[in-house]
Amino acid sequence: MKKIQTFIIAAVVALGLAVTPFATQATYAAVCSDGAGCVTKGLESTGSTGGNKDLGAVFKTIANVLLFIIGAVAVIMLILGGIRYVLSQGDAKQVESAKNTILYAVIGIIVALLAYAIVNFVIGAFATK
């Protein structure tokens, strides 16, 4: 079962990495269809001026990406726990293990959501404007 879980997680990560360049290219093509002022249009579409970001914005971006990854892994584990529960065939040990996986995955999702809210609140409260 560990091999299947590892394979599924690796497949989801690989799919995400494979799709990212195509999404970026499509966004660039849509923003820059006339060929003039592409960099300026790209920066305007992201809300950036091209200057350096402050430390709070960089920290917020890094924290949000990490929390998204943690949340995604928790959702994947929730799904795997459900699959393990269905495939346990009434074996008490496997049912208990599947229930624990589901419980810890739900706790992980809750922690990720709370951490996201706390990080955004703290950065918003202390960011200079």
Secondary structure, 3 states (H helix, E strand, C coil): CHHHHHHHHHHHHHHHHHHHHHHHHHHHHHHCCCCCCHHHHHHHHHCCCCCCCCHHHHHHHHHHHHHHHHHHHHHHHHHHHHHHHHCCCCCHHHHHHHHHHHHHHHHHHHHHHHHHHHHHHHHHHHCCC
